[in-house]
Amino acid sequence: MLQPTAIVLQGAFLLVLFLFVAWVVRSTMRDLSRPDEQRVAGSPPADATGIHSAVTAGAAPSGVGDPRLVVERAPGHTPGMEYEIAGGAVLGRGEQAEIRLDDPYASSAHARLVLQGGRVVLEDLGSTNGTFLNEETVNGPQPLHQGDRVRIGDSEFLFVDS
Amino acid sequence: MSARNRELFGLLPASLLIVAGFGAVFLQERTQLNNLSLTYGAIFLGLCFAAHLIIRARLPDADPYLLPIIAVLASIGLVMIYRLNETLARDQAQWFVIGLVAFAATIILLRDYRLLERYRYLIAAASIALLLLPRVPGIGQQANGAYLSISLGPVSFQPAEFAKIGIIIFLASYLRDTRALLVSRKRYGITLPRLKHIGPLLLVWGLAMLMLVFIRDLGSSLMFFGGFLAMLYVATDRLIFPVVGFGLFGVGAWFFATTVGHVGDRISAWQHPFDPRLYEQIGGSYQIAQSLFAQADGGLWGQGFGQALISVGDSPILPAAQTDLIYAVIVNELGLIGSIALLLVYVLLIERGFRVAVLARDSFSKLLATGLTTVVALQVFVIVGGVTKVIPLTGVTLPFVSYGGSSIVANFVILALLLLISDRARREARR
């Protein structure tokens, strides 16, 4: 036997559920058409979740203005410090490195940045512990894009280009 | 509206659901229910609000829809459990407290979740040990032929729920490093990775098969292996991996179905649930057949809260109604309409999870979010598919809805990890 009030409450229960679904769907649709999220997500990535475009996307020359490497965290550096790298630079623990890393995991000449065809390219110099671009091991030259993270051992830098 | 205010607003539907659901059940069964039992819903809402405050304080940029979606799922579950048994509802509300503690601990201790990568082999070894724990004599327990839970004194829990998180973390970290190598070698026009790189992946396949033999549970091994294949696909962008993987899984499952008695029984119960011989047999098709009857009885609009016949005297009409068959109870009482709404909420959860993966910047986060989301999605598929006779029925929980401590706590950890990834991704995206 069903109580009339219980039936009304059950109707309300289902109504709230569907309204909730509609609310989330509507907000999701709006998110998808918003430009700032699109810039990040890109138009639907060609590969699953865009894992490959994460590193290689934005292949268009990034219009080199004033490329800099900003210290995120690094032993012996103040976070926020910036290095001009328009003329290229070597990162390492050694004396001749332009960007000196006071990091036990860094090799003396660890990685280098060179300007190629209007783009800054990151290259590992056969280091012992590897160079990481957005937390991925760098194998061969990798062009850098605005917002990329370069990590060597415990030192992390942000690449900015404007 | 800022993300956090949006999240707070999103908790409103959950509270309305609790009020309407508890109200309807209470009116319906007033004679048997304690007035105090209405407070269990209030406890739950308080916990949702606490979770919101934790996120507001620690993860200001995280996805605003994840918590409301989980809250709505958990409200549906709590209402159904309350309807089944008020004591279980109280226990479930208490499990939510522990789940919330695990949630808060994960968020606060793992400020930088990429730390997990450093301990990946430790995590993998611990997870495998957890998986095999139910077979250790003395603490392991067998239920319906499957070894899924262990009991330590008064507490019993299902280690597989936690192991799945650990294995996903390990795979995300492992595939992050090797994904380039897996696709780098081409022979005869197809991608053919070296044995050295594919070895650990074959190991995972072996593990899934081992689970089938040792734990004797097709559902959870499908869940693990499916999650693994999804991550492999995302990591390599080669369809060949999941295709070959499912083929291997099919071969293995077929082999064990024909040789291991318990798995074979499940399969024949699935194929012929209404066979009188199987229906009468202990551990036969009684559960799945009753589940189908209950769902058919629900119809389009359902029978109404409190109307499902759960047991007659001591003999259960719907065995394990609060865990395995909770979906059948929901269909019976809320009808097709209600179950569609429930499944839509799961679809939204999975959409948000994959969205976190798309927005994340580094591969580890992408793979971790993909893996965690896929495992939840597959868990829903395995249990809803089992209850509706799409695949053989196995005893996994309906995430956030079923009664069960380990499941609640583990799923809250998954939620915390997704929010952590999402917070980082969205903060970096804003810059």
Interface residues (C-beta under 8 A of the other chain):
Chain A: L2 Q3 T5 A6 I7 L9 Q10 A12 F13 L14 V16 L17 F18 L19 F20 V21 W23 V24 V25 S27 T28 D36 E37 R39 V40 A41 P45 D47 A48 T49 G50 I51 H52 A54 N134 E135 E136 T137 N139 G147 R149
Chain B: R6 G10 P13 L16 L17 A20 G21 G23 A24 V25 L27 Q28 Y65 P68 I69 V72 I76 V79 R114 R176 D177 R179 A180 Y233 V234 A235 D237 G302 G304 F305 G306 Q307 L334 I337 G338 A341 L342 L344 V345 L348 E351 R352 F354 R355 A357 V358 L359 R361 D362 S363 F364 K366 L367 T370 E428 A429 R430 R431
